[in-house]
Amino acid sequence: MMQPKRKLDPAKLRTRFEPPTLTEAVFAAQGLTSDSDQQVRIAARLIGLPEDEVRPAVLKARSPAGSARLQVAGMQRPVMVERKGRRPSMSAAR
């Protein structure tokens, strides 16, 4: 006999807070503005680090002039799945 599922008390649930990584903060800042000084300020405030620690990451992530590059974490090639018809059963062939 199955026991009924326990109901969760919403008052006991906690929201997990995960600040963005340095790479994620720099990516977000690049999406908001093209000025590198503003990107440094935005990224530093997002992750709570001093601007001096964030500046090298922003300058390193800056794309060369004339080329735009989009980097999405965890992005993979799309996978196509097709379902073909049923195989003929061996018992029918006898």
PyMOL Python script that loads the backbone (N, CA, C, O; Angstrom):
from pymol import cmd

cmd.read_pdbstr("""\
ATOM      1  N   MET A   1       0.835  -1.173   0.000  1.00  0.00           N
ATOM      2  CA  MET A   1       0.000   0.000   0.000  1.00  0.00           C
ATOM      3  C   MET A   1       0.890   1.250   0.000  1.00  0.00           C
ATOM      4  O   MET A   1       1.828   1.354   0.791  1.00  0.00           O
ATOM      5  N   MET A   2       0.589   2.182  -0.882  1.00  0.00           N
ATOM      6  CA  MET A   2       1.406   3.394  -0.999  1.00  0.00           C
ATOM      7  C   MET A   2       0.965   4.430   0.025  1.00  0.00           C
ATOM      8  O   MET A   2      -0.224   4.612   0.285  1.00  0.00           O
ATOM      9  N   GLN A   3       1.947   5.094   0.589  1.00  0.00           N
ATOM     10  CA  GLN A   3       1.647   6.149   1.541  1.00  0.00           C
ATOM     11  C   GLN A   3       1.452   7.458   0.782  1.00  0.00           C
ATOM     12  O   GLN A   3       2.103   7.671  -0.241  1.00  0.00           O
ATOM     13  N   PRO A   4       0.580   8.329   1.252  1.00  0.00           N
ATOM     14  CA  PRO A   4       0.375   9.609   0.556  1.00  0.00           C
ATOM     15  C   PRO A   4       1.627  10.472   0.659  1.00  0.00           C
ATOM     16  O   PRO A   4       2.395  10.374   1.615  1.00  0.00           O
ATOM     17  N   LYS A   5       1.810  11.317  -0.347  1.00  0.00           N
ATOM     18  CA  LYS A   5       2.974  12.214  -0.379  1.00  0.00           C
ATOM     19  C   LYS A   5       2.864  13.244   0.738  1.00  0.00           C
ATOM     20  O   LYS A   5       1.780  13.730   1.061  1.00  0.00           O
ATOM     21  N   ARG A   6       4.019  13.561   1.318  1.00  0.00           N
ATOM     22  CA  ARG A   6       4.059  14.597   2.343  1.00  0.00           C
ATOM     23  C   ARG A   6       3.899  15.959   1.700  1.00  0.00           C
ATOM     24  O   ARG A   6       4.477  16.234   0.649  1.00  0.00           O
ATOM     25  N   LYS A   7       3.127  16.792   2.322  1.00  0.00           N
ATOM     26  CA  LYS A   7       2.981  18.157   1.830  1.00  0.00           C
ATOM     27  C   LYS A   7       4.087  19.010   2.428  1.00  0.00           C
ATOM     28  O   LYS A   7       4.360  18.933   3.626  1.00  0.00           O
ATOM     29  N   LEU A   8       4.721  19.819   1.596  1.00  0.00           N
ATOM     30  CA  LEU A   8       5.787  20.695   2.053  1.00  0.00           C
ATOM     31  C   LEU A   8       5.206  21.982   2.618  1.00  0.00           C
ATOM     32  O   LEU A   8       4.289  22.572   2.046  1.00  0.00           O
ATOM     33  N   ASP A   9       5.748  22.399   3.731  1.00  0.00           N
ATOM     34  CA  ASP A   9       5.334  23.653   4.337  1.00  0.00           C
ATOM     35  C   ASP A   9       6.124  24.787   3.676  1.00  0.00           C
ATOM     36  O   ASP A   9       7.347  24.829   3.810  1.00  0.00           O
ATOM     37  N   PRO A  10       5.462  25.704   2.969  1.00  0.00           N
ATOM     38  CA  PRO A  10       6.177  26.780   2.283  1.00  0.00           C
ATOM     39  C   PRO A  10       7.007  27.648   3.226  1.00  0.00           C
ATOM     40  O   PRO A  10       7.987  28.258   2.797  1.00  0.00           O
ATOM     41  N   ALA A  11       6.637  27.712   4.487  1.00  0.00           N
ATOM     42  CA  ALA A  11       7.380  28.533   5.440  1.00  0.00           C
ATOM     43  C   ALA A  11       8.752  27.936   5.726  1.00  0.00           C
ATOM     44  O   ALA A  11       9.664  28.658   6.128  1.00  0.00           O
ATOM     45  N   LYS A  12       8.914  26.633   5.526  1.00  0.00           N
ATOM     46  CA  LYS A  12      10.183  25.967   5.815  1.00  0.00           C
ATOM     47  C   LYS A  12      11.111  25.907   4.601  1.00  0.00           C
ATOM     48  O   LYS A  12      12.276  25.532   4.735  1.00  0.00           O
ATOM     49  N   LEU A  13      10.614  26.269   3.430  1.00  0.00           N
ATOM     50  CA  LEU A  13      11.440  26.259   2.230  1.00  0.00           C
ATOM     51  C   LEU A  13      12.366  27.469   2.221  1.00  0.00           C
ATOM     52  O   LEU A  13      11.980  28.569   2.614  1.00  0.00           O
ATOM     53  N   ARG A  14      13.602  27.243   1.762  1.00  0.00           N
ATOM     54  CA  ARG A  14      14.572  28.332   1.675  1.00  0.00           C
ATOM     55  C   ARG A  14      14.975  28.518   0.220  1.00  0.00           C
ATOM     56  O   ARG A  14      15.124  27.550  -0.525  1.00  0.00           O
ATOM     57  N   THR A  15      15.146  29.758  -0.171  1.00  0.00           N
ATOM     58  CA  THR A  15      15.620  30.068  -1.507  1.00  0.00           C
ATOM     59  C   THR A  15      17.142  30.097  -1.477  1.00  0.00           C
ATOM     60  O   THR A  15      17.750  30.762  -0.639  1.00  0.00           O
ATOM     61  N   ARG A  16      17.738  29.372  -2.398  1.00  0.00           N
ATOM     62  CA  ARG A  16      19.196  29.344  -2.458  1.00  0.00           C
ATOM     63  C   ARG A  16      19.675  30.526  -3.292  1.00  0.00           C
ATOM     64  O   ARG A  16      19.178  30.758  -4.394  1.00  0.00           O
ATOM     65  N   PHE A  17      20.628  31.260  -2.770  1.00  0.00           N
ATOM     66  CA  PHE A  17      21.188  32.416  -3.475  1.00  0.00           C
ATOM     67  C   PHE A  17      22.579  32.057  -3.952  1.00  0.00           C
ATOM     68  O   PHE A  17      23.453  31.730  -3.149  1.00  0.00           O
ATOM     69  N   GLU A  18      22.784  32.118  -5.245  1.00  0.00           N
ATOM     70  CA  GLU A  18      24.088  31.865  -5.833  1.00  0.00           C
ATOM     71  C   GLU A  18      24.489  33.069  -6.662  1.00  0.00           C
ATOM     72  O   GLU A  18      23.911  33.311  -7.721  1.00  0.00           O
ATOM     73  N   PRO A  19      25.474  33.830  -6.195  1.00  0.00           N
ATOM     74  CA  PRO A  19      25.912  34.976  -6.994  1.00  0.00           C
ATOM     75  C   PRO A  19      26.534  34.492  -8.300  1.00  0.00           C
ATOM     76  O   PRO A  19      27.039  33.372  -8.365  1.00  0.00           O
ATOM     77  N   PRO A  20      26.503  35.320  -9.332  1.00  0.00           N
ATOM     78  CA  PRO A  20      27.068  34.898 -10.622  1.00  0.00           C
ATOM     79  C   PRO A  20      28.579  34.729 -10.531  1.00  0.00           C
ATOM     80  O   PRO A  20      29.241  35.340  -9.693  1.00  0.00           O
ATOM     81  N   THR A  21      29.101  33.893 -11.404  1.00  0.00           N
ATOM     82  CA  THR A  21      30.550  33.745 -11.498  1.00  0.00           C
ATOM     83  C   THR A  21      31.116  34.976 -12.200  1.00  0.00           C
ATOM     84  O   THR A  21      30.369  35.786 -12.750  1.00  0.00           O
ATOM     85  N   LEU A  22      32.422  35.109 -12.178  1.00  0.00           N
ATOM     86  CA  LEU A  22      33.070  36.244 -12.823  1.00  0.00           C
ATOM     87  C   LEU A  22      32.783  36.258 -14.323  1.00  0.00           C
ATOM     88  O   LEU A  22      32.523  37.312 -14.902  1.00  0.00           O
ATOM     89  N   THR A  23      32.834  35.083 -14.943  1.00  0.00           N
ATOM     90  CA  THR A  23      32.558  34.981 -16.382  1.00  0.00           C
ATOM     91  C   THR A  23      31.124  35.391 -16.698  1.00  0.00           C
ATOM     92  O   THR A  23      30.880  36.103 -17.673  1.00  0.00           O
ATOM     93  N   GLU A  24      30.178  34.943 -15.878  1.00  0.00           N
ATOM     94  CA  GLU A  24      28.769  35.297 -16.105  1.00  0.00           C
ATOM     95  C   GLU A  24      28.543  36.795 -15.916  1.00  0.00           C
ATOM     96  O   GLU A  24      27.792  37.405 -16.677  1.00  0.00           O
ATOM     97  N   ALA A  25      29.183  37.392 -14.913  1.00  0.00           N
ATOM     98  CA  ALA A  25      29.017  38.824 -14.667  1.00  0.00           C
ATOM     99  C   ALA A  25      29.600  39.652 -15.808  1.00  0.00           C
ATOM    100  O   ALA A  25      29.013  40.655 -16.214  1.00  0.00           O
ATOM    101  N   VAL A  26      30.744  39.237 -16.320  1.00  0.00           N
ATOM    102  CA  VAL A  26      31.365  39.952 -17.444  1.00  0.00           C
ATOM    103  C   VAL A  26      30.489  39.832 -18.684  1.00  0.00           C
ATOM    104  O   VAL A  26      30.306  40.809 -19.410  1.00  0.00           O
ATOM    105  N   PHE A  27      29.949  38.645 -18.933  1.00  0.00           N
ATOM    106  CA  PHE A  27      29.071  38.427 -20.084  1.00  0.00           C
ATOM    107  C   PHE A  27      27.829  39.313 -19.990  1.00  0.00           C
ATOM    108  O   PHE A  27      27.405  39.902 -20.984  1.00  0.00           O
ATOM    109  N   ALA A  28      27.246  39.404 -18.787  1.00  0.00           N
ATOM    110  CA  ALA A  28      26.064  40.245 -18.592  1.00  0.00           C
ATOM    111  C   ALA A  28      26.411  41.723 -18.804  1.00  0.00           C
ATOM    112  O   ALA A  28      25.650  42.464 -19.427  1.00  0.00           O
ATOM    113  N   ALA A  29      27.547  42.135 -18.289  1.00  0.00           N
ATOM    114  CA  ALA A  29      27.960  43.533 -18.440  1.00  0.00           C
ATOM    115  C   ALA A  29      28.207  43.881 -19.907  1.00  0.00           C
ATOM    116  O   ALA A  29      27.889  44.986 -20.347  1.00  0.00           O
ATOM    117  N   GLN A  30      28.773  42.940 -20.662  1.00  0.00           N
ATOM    118  CA  GLN A  30      29.010  43.178 -22.087  1.00  0.00           C
ATOM    119  C   GLN A  30      27.691  43.320 -22.840  1.00  0.00           C
ATOM    120  O   GLN A  30      27.611  44.051 -23.828  1.00  0.00           O
ATOM    121  N   GLY A  31      26.663  42.623 -22.375  1.00  0.00           N
ATOM    122  CA  GLY A  31      25.360  42.731 -23.019  1.00  0.00           C
ATOM    123  C   GLY A  31      24.660  44.044 -22.723  1.00  0.00           C
ATOM    124  O   GLY A  31      23.778  44.465 -23.472  1.00  0.00           O
ATOM    125  N   LEU A  32      25.051  44.698 -21.627  1.00  0.00           N
ATOM    126  CA  LEU A  32      24.395  45.946 -21.246  1.00  0.00           C
ATOM    127  C   LEU A  32      25.043  47.190 -21.846  1.00  0.00           C
ATOM    128  O   LEU A  32      24.352  48.166 -22.140  1.00  0.00           O
ATOM    129  N   THR A  33      26.350  47.164 -22.028  1.00  0.00           N
ATOM    130  CA  THR A  33      27.035  48.345 -22.540  1.00  0.00           C
ATOM    131  C   THR A  33      28.299  47.941 -23.282  1.00  0.00           C
ATOM    132  O   THR A  33      28.843  46.857 -23.067  1.00  0.00           O
ATOM    133  N   SER A  34      28.756  48.827 -24.157  1.00  0.00           N
ATOM    134  CA  SER A  34      29.993  48.547 -24.888  1.00  0.00           C
ATOM    135  C   SER A  34      31.192  49.273 -24.270  1.00  0.00           C
ATOM    136  O   SER A  34      32.330  49.037 -24.678  1.00  0.00           O
ATOM    137  N   ASP A  35      30.951  50.151 -23.295  1.00  0.00           N
ATOM    138  CA  ASP A  35      32.023  50.882 -22.626  1.00  0.00           C
ATOM    139  C   ASP A  35      32.689  49.976 -21.593  1.00  0.00           C
ATOM    140  O   ASP A  35      32.022  49.477 -20.687  1.00  0.00           O
ATOM    141  N   SER A  36      34.002  49.759 -21.722  1.00  0.00           N
ATOM    142  CA  SER A  36      34.690  48.810 -20.841  1.00  0.00           C
ATOM    143  C   SER A  36      34.722  49.279 -19.386  1.00  0.00           C
ATOM    144  O   SER A  36      34.685  48.444 -18.483  1.00  0.00           O
ATOM    145  N   ASP A  37      34.791  50.591 -19.129  1.00  0.00           N
ATOM    146  CA  ASP A  37      34.775  51.076 -17.736  1.00  0.00           C
ATOM    147  C   ASP A  37      33.433  50.787 -17.067  1.00  0.00           C
ATOM    148  O   ASP A  37      33.382  50.402 -15.899  1.00  0.00           O
ATOM    149  N   GLN A  38      32.360  50.975 -17.810  1.00  0.00           N
ATOM    150  CA  GLN A  38      31.041  50.659 -17.269  1.00  0.00           C
ATOM    151  C   GLN A  38      30.881  49.154 -17.082  1.00  0.00           C
ATOM    152  O   GLN A  38      30.246  48.715 -16.123  1.00  0.00           O
ATOM    153  N   GLN A  39      31.448  48.360 -17.985  1.00  0.00           N
ATOM    154  CA  GLN A  39      31.394  46.910 -17.839  1.00  0.00           C
ATOM    155  C   GLN A  39      32.096  46.467 -16.561  1.00  0.00           C
ATOM    156  O   GLN A  39      31.623  45.572 -15.862  1.00  0.00           O
ATOM    157  N   VAL A  40      33.222  47.096 -16.263  1.00  0.00           N
ATOM    158  CA  VAL A  40      33.957  46.767 -15.036  1.00  0.00           C
ATOM    159  C   VAL A  40      33.095  47.078 -13.814  1.00  0.00           C
ATOM    160  O   VAL A  40      32.997  46.259 -12.900  1.00  0.00           O
ATOM    161  N   ARG A  41      32.466  48.262 -13.793  1.00  0.00           N
ATOM    162  CA  ARG A  41      31.621  48.647 -12.660  1.00  0.00           C
ATOM    163  C   ARG A  41      30.437  47.711 -12.497  1.00  0.00           C
ATOM    164  O   ARG A  41      30.121  47.293 -11.383  1.00  0.00           O
ATOM    165  N   ILE A  42      29.785  47.384 -13.594  1.00  0.00           N
ATOM    166  CA  ILE A  42      28.609  46.502 -13.539  1.00  0.00           C
ATOM    167  C   ILE A  42      28.996  45.121 -13.045  1.00  0.00           C
ATOM    168  O   ILE A  42      28.351  44.583 -12.146  1.00  0.00           O
ATOM    169  N   ALA A  43      30.038  44.541 -13.618  1.00  0.00           N
ATOM    170  CA  ALA A  43      30.458  43.195 -13.228  1.00  0.00           C
ATOM    171  C   ALA A  43      30.902  43.162 -11.766  1.00  0.00           C
ATOM    172  O   ALA A  43      30.607  42.205 -11.049  1.00  0.00           O
ATOM    173  N   ALA A  44      31.606  44.198 -11.324  1.00  0.00           N
ATOM    174  CA  ALA A  44      32.068  44.245  -9.933  1.00  0.00           C
ATOM    175  C   ALA A  44      30.896  44.302  -8.961  1.00  0.00           C
ATOM    176  O   ALA A  44      30.925  43.659  -7.911  1.00  0.00           O
ATOM    177  N   ARG A  45      29.886  45.055  -9.303  1.00  0.00           N
ATOM    178  CA  ARG A  45      28.715  45.151  -8.420  1.00  0.00           C
ATOM    179  C   ARG A  45      27.893  43.861  -8.441  1.00  0.00           C
ATOM    180  O   ARG A  45      27.301  43.489  -7.428  1.00  0.00           O
ATOM    181  N   LEU A  46      27.854  43.186  -9.571  1.00  0.00           N
ATOM    182  CA  LEU A  46      27.093  41.937  -9.638  1.00  0.00           C
ATOM    183  C   LEU A  46      27.676  40.854  -8.742  1.00  0.00           C
ATOM    184  O   LEU A  46      26.934  40.103  -8.109  1.00  0.00           O
ATOM    185  N   ILE A  47      28.999  40.770  -8.685  1.00  0.00           N
ATOM    186  CA  ILE A  47      29.613  39.691  -7.911  1.00  0.00           C
ATOM    187  C   ILE A  47      30.193  40.160  -6.584  1.00  0.00           C
ATOM    188  O   ILE A  47      30.645  39.339  -5.787  1.00  0.00           O
ATOM    189  N   GLY A  48      30.187  41.467  -6.334  1.00  0.00           N
ATOM    190  CA  GLY A  48      30.638  41.974  -5.040  1.00  0.00           C
ATOM    191  C   GLY A  48      32.145  41.980  -4.855  1.00  0.00           C
ATOM    192  O   GLY A  48      32.629  41.828  -3.734  1.00  0.00           O
ATOM    193  N   LEU A  49      32.888  42.150  -5.928  1.00  0.00           N
ATOM    194  CA  LEU A  49      34.342  42.246  -5.863  1.00  0.00           C
ATOM    195  C   LEU A  49      34.771  43.670  -6.186  1.00  0.00           C
ATOM    196  O   LEU A  49      34.024  44.416  -6.819  1.00  0.00           O
ATOM    197  N   PRO A  50      35.969  44.050  -5.756  1.00  0.00           N
ATOM    198  CA  PRO A  50      36.483  45.377  -6.126  1.00  0.00           C
ATOM    199  C   PRO A  50      36.717  45.458  -7.641  1.00  0.00           C
ATOM    200  O   PRO A  50      36.994  44.455  -8.298  1.00  0.00           O
ATOM    201  N   GLU A  51      36.600  46.659  -8.166  1.00  0.00           N
ATOM    202  CA  GLU A  51      36.765  46.869  -9.607  1.00  0.00           C
ATOM    203  C   GLU A  51      38.156  46.470 -10.086  1.00  0.00           C
ATOM    204  O   GLU A  51      38.311  46.014 -11.219  1.00  0.00           O
ATOM    205  N   ASP A  52      39.169  46.636  -9.237  1.00  0.00           N
ATOM    206  CA  ASP A  52      40.542  46.284  -9.623  1.00  0.00           C
ATOM    207  C   ASP A  52      40.697  44.790  -9.902  1.00  0.00           C
ATOM    208  O   ASP A  52      41.525  44.398 -10.724  1.00  0.00           O
ATOM    209  N   GLU A  53      39.905  43.951  -9.222  1.00  0.00           N
ATOM    210  CA  GLU A  53      39.986  42.506  -9.445  1.00  0.00           C
ATOM    211  C   GLU A  53      39.201  42.067 -10.684  1.00  0.00           C
ATOM    212  O   GLU A  53      39.505  41.038 -11.288  1.00  0.00           O
ATOM    213  N   VAL A  54      38.205  42.845 -11.048  1.00  0.00           N
ATOM    214  CA  VAL A  54      37.335  42.497 -12.181  1.00  0.00           C
ATOM    215  C   VAL A  54      37.897  43.014 -13.503  1.00  0.00           C
ATOM    216  O   VAL A  54      37.672  42.408 -14.551  1.00  0.00           O
ATOM    217  N   ARG A  55      38.626  44.129 -13.460  1.00  0.00           N
ATOM    218  CA  ARG A  55      39.116  44.781 -14.682  1.00  0.00           C
ATOM    219  C   ARG A  55      39.892  43.840 -15.616  1.00  0.00           C
ATOM    220  O   ARG A  55      39.633  43.856 -16.819  1.00  0.00           O
ATOM    221  N   PRO A  56      40.839  43.014 -15.113  1.00  0.00           N
ATOM    222  CA  PRO A  56      41.563  42.122 -16.042  1.00  0.00           C
ATOM    223  C   PRO A  56      40.643  41.137 -16.769  1.00  0.00           C
ATOM    224  O   PRO A  56      40.870  40.819 -17.937  1.00  0.00           O
ATOM    225  N   ALA A  57      39.627  40.665 -16.092  1.00  0.00           N
ATOM    226  CA  ALA A  57      38.709  39.712 -16.733  1.00  0.00           C
ATOM    227  C   ALA A  57      37.891  40.390 -17.820  1.00  0.00           C
ATOM    228  O   ALA A  57      37.640  39.797 -18.870  1.00  0.00           O
ATOM    229  N   VAL A  58      37.474  41.628 -17.577  1.00  0.00           N
ATOM    230  CA  VAL A  58      36.696  42.367 -18.581  1.00  0.00           C
ATOM    231  C   VAL A  58      37.570  42.663 -19.800  1.00  0.00           C
ATOM    232  O   VAL A  58      37.129  42.500 -20.937  1.00  0.00           O
ATOM    233  N   LEU A  59      38.796  43.092 -19.564  1.00  0.00           N
ATOM    234  CA  LEU A  59      39.681  43.407 -20.681  1.00  0.00           C
ATOM    235  C   LEU A  59      40.053  42.154 -21.470  1.00  0.00           C
ATOM    236  O   LEU A  59      40.209  42.215 -22.689  1.00  0.00           O
ATOM    237  N   LYS A  60      40.194  41.034 -20.793  1.00  0.00           N
ATOM    238  CA  LYS A  60      40.516  39.776 -21.465  1.00  0.00           C
ATOM    239  C   LYS A  60      39.335  39.280 -22.313  1.00  0.00           C
ATOM    240  O   LYS A  60      39.524  38.718 -23.392  1.00  0.00           O
ATOM    241  N   ALA A  61      38.126  39.496 -21.809  1.00  0.00           N
ATOM    242  CA  ALA A  61      36.929  39.010 -22.511  1.00  0.00           C
ATOM    243  C   ALA A  61      36.509  39.923 -23.648  1.00  0.00           C
ATOM    244  O   ALA A  61      35.679  39.547 -24.476  1.00  0.00           O
ATOM    245  N   ARG A  62      37.075  41.120 -23.694  1.00  0.00           N
ATOM    246  CA  ARG A  62      36.706  42.070 -24.748  1.00  0.00           C
ATOM    247  C   ARG A  62      37.071  41.486 -26.103  1.00  0.00           C
ATOM    248  O   ARG A  62      38.212  41.077 -26.314  1.00  0.00           O
ATOM    249  N   SER A  63      36.124  41.443 -27.013  1.00  0.00           N
ATOM    250  CA  SER A  63      36.370  40.858 -28.325  1.00  0.00           C
ATOM    251  C   SER A  63      37.134  41.847 -29.199  1.00  0.00           C
ATOM    252  O   SER A  63      36.981  43.058 -29.041  1.00  0.00           O
ATOM    253  N   PRO A  64      37.947  41.348 -30.112  1.00  0.00           N
ATOM    254  CA  PRO A  64      38.679  42.238 -31.020  1.00  0.00           C
ATOM    255  C   PRO A  64      37.716  43.055 -31.885  1.00  0.00           C
ATOM    256  O   PRO A  64      36.594  42.626 -32.154  1.00  0.00           O
ATOM    257  N   ALA A  65      38.162  44.216 -32.308  1.00  0.00           N
ATOM    258  CA  ALA A  65      37.313  45.103 -33.108  1.00  0.00           C
ATOM    259  C   ALA A  65      36.904  44.435 -34.406  1.00  0.00           C
ATOM    260  O   ALA A  65      37.713  43.809 -35.091  1.00  0.00           O
ATOM    261  N   GLY A  66      35.630  44.586 -34.726  1.00  0.00           N
ATOM    262  CA  GLY A  66      35.141  44.055 -35.983  1.00  0.00           C
ATOM    263  C   GLY A  66      34.626  42.631 -35.905  1.00  0.00           C
ATOM    264  O   GLY A  66      34.029  42.145 -36.866  1.00  0.00           O
ATOM    265  N   SER A  67      34.838  41.953 -34.800  1.00  0.00           N
ATOM    266  CA  SER A  67      34.320  40.585 -34.708  1.00  0.00           C
ATOM    267  C   SER A  67      33.493  40.444 -33.449  1.00  0.00           C
ATOM    268  O   SER A  67      33.938  40.779 -32.351  1.00  0.00           O
ATOM    269  N   ALA A  68      32.319  39.960 -33.620  1.00  0.00           N
ATOM    270  CA  ALA A  68      31.430  39.741 -32.474  1.00  0.00           C
ATOM    271  C   ALA A  68      31.356  38.242 -32.216  1.00  0.00           C
ATOM    272  O   ALA A  68      31.161  37.450 -33.138  1.00  0.00           O
ATOM    273  N   ARG A  69      31.513  37.869 -30.965  1.00  0.00           N
ATOM    274  CA  ARG A  69      31.512  36.454 -30.613  1.00  0.00           C
ATOM    275  C   ARG A  69      30.565  36.238 -29.454  1.00  0.00           C
ATOM    276  O   ARG A  69      30.689  36.901 -28.424  1.00  0.00           O
ATOM    277  N   LEU A  70      29.637  35.340 -29.599  1.00  0.00           N
ATOM    278  CA  LEU A  70      28.678  35.041 -28.551  1.00  0.00           C
ATOM    279  C   LEU A  70      29.076  33.741 -27.895  1.00  0.00           C
ATOM    280  O   LEU A  70      29.239  32.724 -28.570  1.00  0.00           O
ATOM    281  N   GLN A  71      29.233  33.764 -26.589  1.00  0.00           N
ATOM    282  CA  GLN A  71      29.609  32.564 -25.854  1.00  0.00           C
ATOM    283  C   GLN A  71      28.518  32.281 -24.849  1.00  0.00           C
ATOM    284  O   GLN A  71      28.219  33.120 -23.999  1.00  0.00           O
ATOM    285  N   VAL A  72      27.918  31.103 -24.938  1.00  0.00           N
ATOM    286  CA  VAL A  72      26.875  30.718 -24.012  1.00  0.00           C
ATOM    287  C   VAL A  72      27.355  29.489 -23.261  1.00  0.00           C
ATOM    288  O   VAL A  72      27.734  28.486 -23.865  1.00  0.00           O
ATOM    289  N   ALA A  73      27.335  29.578 -21.946  1.00  0.00           N
ATOM    290  CA  ALA A  73      27.823  28.466 -21.128  1.00  0.00           C
ATOM    291  C   ALA A  73      26.941  27.240 -21.313  1.00  0.00           C
ATOM    292  O   ALA A  73      25.717  27.335 -21.230  1.00  0.00           O
ATOM    293  N   GLY A  74      27.550  26.106 -21.559  1.00  0.00           N
ATOM    294  CA  GLY A  74      26.819  24.851 -21.672  1.00  0.00           C
ATOM    295  C   GLY A  74      26.121  24.649 -23.004  1.00  0.00           C
ATOM    296  O   GLY A  74      25.379  23.679 -23.159  1.00  0.00           O
ATOM    297  N   MET A  75      26.329  25.515 -23.949  1.00  0.00           N
ATOM    298  CA  MET A  75      25.638  25.381 -25.224  1.00  0.00           C
ATOM    299  C   MET A  75      26.271  24.267 -26.052  1.00  0.00           C
ATOM    300  O   MET A  75      27.491  24.213 -26.208  1.00  0.00           O
ATOM    301  N   GLN A  76      25.440  23.391 -26.573  1.00  0.00           N
ATOM    302  CA  GLN A  76      25.911  22.273 -27.365  1.00  0.00           C
ATOM    303  C   GLN A  76      25.194  22.273 -28.698  1.00  0.00           C
ATOM    304  O   GLN A  76      24.245  23.025 -28.919  1.00  0.00           O
ATOM    305  N   ARG A  77      25.670  21.412 -29.580  1.00  0.00           N
ATOM    306  CA  ARG A  77      25.011  21.287 -30.877  1.00  0.00           C
ATOM    307  C   ARG A  77      23.622  20.677 -30.677  1.00  0.00           C
ATOM    308  O   ARG A  77      23.427  19.861 -29.776  1.00  0.00           O
ATOM    309  N   PRO A  78      22.666  21.068 -31.508  1.00  0.00           N
ATOM    310  CA  PRO A  78      21.343  20.459 -31.394  1.00  0.00           C
ATOM    311  C   PRO A  78      21.383  19.003 -31.824  1.00  0.00           C
ATOM    312  O   PRO A  78      22.170  18.619 -32.689  1.00  0.00           O
ATOM    313  N   VAL A  79      20.538  18.208 -31.218  1.00  0.00           N
ATOM    314  CA  VAL A  79      20.469  16.787 -31.524  1.00  0.00           C
ATOM    315  C   VAL A  79      19.103  16.508 -32.131  1.00  0.00           C
ATOM    316  O   VAL A  79      18.078  16.909 -31.580  1.00  0.00           O
ATOM    317  N   MET A  80      19.090  15.829 -33.253  1.00  0.00           N
ATOM    318  CA  MET A  80      17.846  15.496 -33.928  1.00  0.00           C
ATOM    319  C   MET A  80      17.511  14.040 -33.636  1.00  0.00           C
ATOM    320  O   MET A  80      18.325  13.151 -33.887  1.00  0.00           O
ATOM    321  N   VAL A  81      16.321  13.794 -33.108  1.00  0.00           N
ATOM    322  CA  VAL A  81      15.895  12.433 -32.804  1.00  0.00           C
ATOM    323  C   VAL A  81      14.688  12.129 -33.679  1.00  0.00           C
ATOM    324  O   VAL A  81      13.699  12.863 -33.671  1.00  0.00           O
ATOM    325  N   GLU A  82      14.781  11.051 -34.424  1.00  0.00           N
ATOM    326  CA  GLU A  82      13.673  10.650 -35.285  1.00  0.00           C
ATOM    327  C   GLU A  82      13.216   9.260 -34.875  1.00  0.00           C
ATOM    328  O   GLU A  82      14.025   8.397 -34.535  1.00  0.00           O
ATOM    329  N   ARG A  83      11.938   9.065 -34.913  1.00  0.00           N
ATOM    330  CA  ARG A  83      11.407   7.750 -34.623  1.00  0.00           C
ATOM    331  C   ARG A  83      10.968   7.125 -35.932  1.00  0.00           C
ATOM    332  O   ARG A  83      10.152   7.684 -36.665  1.00  0.00           O
ATOM    333  N   LYS A  84      11.513   5.983 -36.207  1.00  0.00           N
ATOM    334  CA  LYS A  84      11.153   5.285 -37.433  1.00  0.00           C
ATOM    335  C   LYS A  84      10.062   4.273 -37.110  1.00  0.00           C
ATOM    336  O   LYS A  84       9.774   4.002 -35.944  1.00  0.00           O
ATOM    337  N   GLY A  85       9.465   3.726 -38.149  1.00  0.00           N
ATOM    338  CA  GLY A  85       8.407   2.743 -37.958  1.00  0.00           C
ATOM    339  C   GLY A  85       8.885   1.512 -37.207  1.00  0.00           C
ATOM    340  O   GLY A  85      10.086   1.302 -37.034  1.00  0.00           O
ATOM    341  N   ARG A  86       7.949   0.716 -36.770  1.00  0.00           N
ATOM    342  CA  ARG A  86       8.283  -0.502 -36.034  1.00  0.00           C
ATOM    343  C   ARG A  86       9.041  -1.472 -36.914  1.00  0.00           C
ATOM    344  O   ARG A  86       8.845  -1.542 -38.127  1.00  0.00           O
ATOM    345  N   ARG A  87       9.910  -2.215 -36.259  1.00  0.00           N
ATOM    346  CA  ARG A  87      10.614  -3.269 -36.975  1.00  0.00           C
ATOM    347  C   ARG A  87       9.652  -4.431 -37.180  1.00  0.00           C
ATOM    348  O   ARG A  87       8.762  -4.654 -36.359  1.00  0.00           O
ATOM    349  N   PRO A  88       9.822  -5.159 -38.249  1.00  0.00           N
ATOM    350  CA  PRO A  88       8.959  -6.327 -38.419  1.00  0.00           C
ATOM    351  C   PRO A  88       9.300  -7.348 -37.334  1.00  0.00           C
ATOM    352  O   PRO A  88      10.470  -7.593 -37.039  1.00  0.00           O
ATOM    353  N   SER A  89       8.271  -7.929 -36.755  1.00  0.00           N
ATOM    354  CA  SER A  89       8.535  -8.888 -35.683  1.00  0.00           C
ATOM    355  C   SER A  89       8.986 -10.215 -36.282  1.00  0.00           C
ATOM    356  O   SER A  89       8.571 -10.582 -37.382  1.00  0.00           O
ATOM    357  N   MET A  90       9.820 -10.917 -35.565  1.00  0.00           N
ATOM    358  CA  MET A  90      10.386 -12.176 -36.042  1.00  0.00           C
ATOM    359  C   MET A  90       9.323 -13.258 -36.080  1.00  0.00           C
ATOM    360  O   MET A  90       9.400 -14.165 -36.910  1.00  0.00           O
ATOM    361  N   SER A  91       8.336 -13.184 -35.204  1.00  0.00           N
ATOM    362  CA  SER A  91       7.316 -14.233 -35.175  1.00  0.00           C
ATOM    363  C   SER A  91       6.432 -14.197 -36.421  1.00  0.00           C
ATOM    364  O   SER A  91       5.915 -15.236 -36.833  1.00  0.00           O
ATOM    365  N   ALA A  92       6.246 -13.018 -37.030  1.00  0.00           N
ATOM    366  CA  ALA A  92       5.412 -12.891 -38.209  1.00  0.00           C
ATOM    367  C   ALA A  92       6.113 -13.450 -39.436  1.00  0.00           C
ATOM    368  O   ALA A  92       5.450 -13.839 -40.398  1.00  0.00           O
ATOM    369  N   ALA A  93       7.438 -13.499 -39.422  1.00  0.00           N
ATOM    370  CA  ALA A  93       8.193 -13.949 -40.579  1.00  0.00           C
ATOM    371  C   ALA A  93       8.211 -15.473 -40.684  1.00  0.00           C
ATOM    372  O   ALA A  93       8.543 -16.002 -41.745  1.00  0.00           O
ATOM    373  N   ARG A  94       7.869 -16.182 -39.637  1.00  0.00           N
ATOM    374  CA  ARG A  94       7.946 -17.650 -39.664  1.00  0.00           C
ATOM    375  C   ARG A  94       6.890 -18.247 -40.499  1.00  0.00           C
ATOM    376  O   ARG A  94       6.819 -19.469 -40.624  1.00  0.00           O
TER     377      ARG A  94
END
""", "prot")
cmd.dss("prot")
cmd.show_as("cartoon", "prot")
cmd.util.cbc("prot")
cmd.orient("prot")
